[in-house]
Amino acid sequence: MKAKALFFIFLLGTFIGCKKDEAQPTGSAKITYTSNQSISGYSLFTEQTYDRAPALRSETLAQISSPPYVYQLIVDDLNTGTYIIAFTNGNARFTFQITGGKQREYSFR
């Protein structure tokens, strides 16, 4: 009888201890980039994959004004974490963070 009770408690603990893996909400960033140079696009990387793996995204950009050249973009559906955006003019790259369920705003020069 004790063995049955212990087995039941073990099973109950197993089911209570199991937690469904819930998808974490994704986040986004609204990025404004101002430059003295015209650029054609950007590439997006995670902090861990920059210089080690292909970009998550590479897209062209349309300028909002010139000069100075102002570009604006929204990167969305990103997991919480740190990302690097690299613009096509030389070594212009910036680090930014994504928080799940929120849109953060960044301005880079």
C-alpha positions as a printed NumPy array, in Angstrom:
array([[  0.   ,   0.   ,   0.   ],
       [  2.856,   2.368,   0.875],
       [  4.486,   1.623,  -2.48 ],
       [  1.299,   2.588,  -4.337],
       [  1.021,   5.837,  -2.385],
       [  4.66 ,   6.725,  -3.065],
       [  4.239,   5.895,  -6.749],
       [  1.123,   8.099,  -6.919],
       [  2.955,  10.981,  -5.22 ],
       [  5.86 ,  10.531,  -7.663],
       [  3.491,  10.68 , -10.665],
       [  1.655,  13.678,  -9.262],
       [  4.952,  15.5  ,  -8.678],
       [  6.077,  14.703, -12.213],
       [  2.96 ,  16.213, -13.758],
       [  2.951,  19.252, -11.509],
       [  6.658,  19.847, -12.128],
       [  6.276,  19.73 , -15.905],
       [  5.849,  23.121, -17.421],
       [  4.688,  23.761, -20.948],
       [  7.271,  25.467, -23.116],
       [  5.578,  28.7  , -23.966],
       [  6.836,  30.761, -26.865],
       [  8.423,  33.971, -25.698],
       [  7.037,  37.112, -27.346],
       [  9.228,  38.679, -29.993],
       [ 10.234,  42.321, -30.001],
       [ 11.185,  45.003, -32.481],
       [ 13.321,  48.095, -32.872],
       [ 12.737,  51.333, -34.732],
       [ 16.149,  52.517, -35.88 ],
       [ 17.026,  55.943, -37.267],
       [ 20.474,  56.293, -38.823],
       [ 21.965,  59.657, -39.834],
       [ 25.117,  59.741, -41.953],
       [ 27.162,  62.141, -44.048],
       [ 27.46 ,  59.377, -46.645],
       [ 24.817,  57.761, -48.777],
       [ 24.286,  54.069, -48.039],
       [ 22.388,  51.374, -49.848],
       [ 21.445,  48.947, -47.094],
       [ 22.133,  47.107, -43.897],
       [ 22.844,  43.647, -42.501],
       [ 21.541,  42.347, -39.196],
       [ 23.383,  39.875, -36.945],
       [ 23.072,  38.5  , -33.443],
       [ 25.894,  39.52 , -31.154],
       [ 27.226,  35.945, -31.188],
       [ 27.136,  35.488, -34.979],
       [ 28.656,  38.764, -36.152],
       [ 31.742,  37.929, -38.258],
       [ 31.006,  34.19 , -37.872],
       [ 27.786,  33.506, -39.763],
       [ 25.616,  34.931, -42.532],
       [ 23.405,  37.884, -41.677],
       [ 19.92 ,  37.236, -40.32 ],
       [ 18.71 ,  39.9  , -42.747],
       [ 20.266,  42.037, -45.458],
       [ 18.056,  44.649, -47.047],
       [ 18.23 ,  47.878, -48.988],
       [ 17.178,  51.203, -47.483],
       [ 15.538,  54.301, -48.908],
       [ 16.729,  57.614, -47.543],
       [ 14.323,  60.021, -45.894],
       [ 16.395,  63.177, -46.421],
       [ 19.751,  64.317, -47.77 ],
       [ 22.242,  65.691, -46.768],
       [ 22.674,  64.661, -44.076],
       [ 21.326,  61.315, -45.132],
       [ 18.657,  59.988, -42.804],
       [ 17.375,  56.422, -42.933],
       [ 14.688,  54.803, -40.854],
       [ 13.768,  51.153, -40.504],
       [ 11.893,  48.785, -38.255],
       [ 13.323,  45.361, -37.544],
       [ 10.717,  43.075, -36.068],
       [ 10.002,  39.494, -35.051],
       [ 13.287,  39.252, -33.143],
       [ 13.879,  37.221, -30.01 ],
       [ 15.012,  38.983, -26.856],
       [ 18.741,  39.61 , -27.066],
       [ 21.541,  41.785, -28.374],
       [ 21.913,  42.443, -32.098],
       [ 24.371,  44.238, -34.362],
       [ 23.282,  46.268, -37.356],
       [ 25.968,  46.997, -39.961],
       [ 25.356,  49.688, -42.566],
       [ 27.02 ,  49.465, -45.956],
       [ 29.175,  52.583, -45.639],
       [ 32.479,  51.454, -44.259],
       [ 32.614,  50.337, -40.648],
       [ 29.312,  51.796, -39.449],
       [ 27.911,  49.199, -37.068],
       [ 25.913,  49.548, -33.905],
       [ 24.71 ,  47.292, -31.112],
       [ 21.131,  47.355, -29.858],
       [ 18.873,  45.25 , -27.657],
       [ 15.485,  43.677, -28.218],
       [ 12.989,  43.105, -25.425],
       [ 10.171,  40.635, -26.012],
       [  6.749,  42.215, -26.452],
       [  8.14 ,  45.747, -26.881],
       [  9.392,  48.092, -29.573],
       [ 12.5  ,  50.029, -28.649],
       [ 13.737,  53.127, -30.477],
       [ 17.347,  53.897, -31.355],
       [ 19.08 ,  56.777, -33.132],
       [ 22.586,  56.291, -34.472],
       [ 25.001,  58.716, -36.178]])
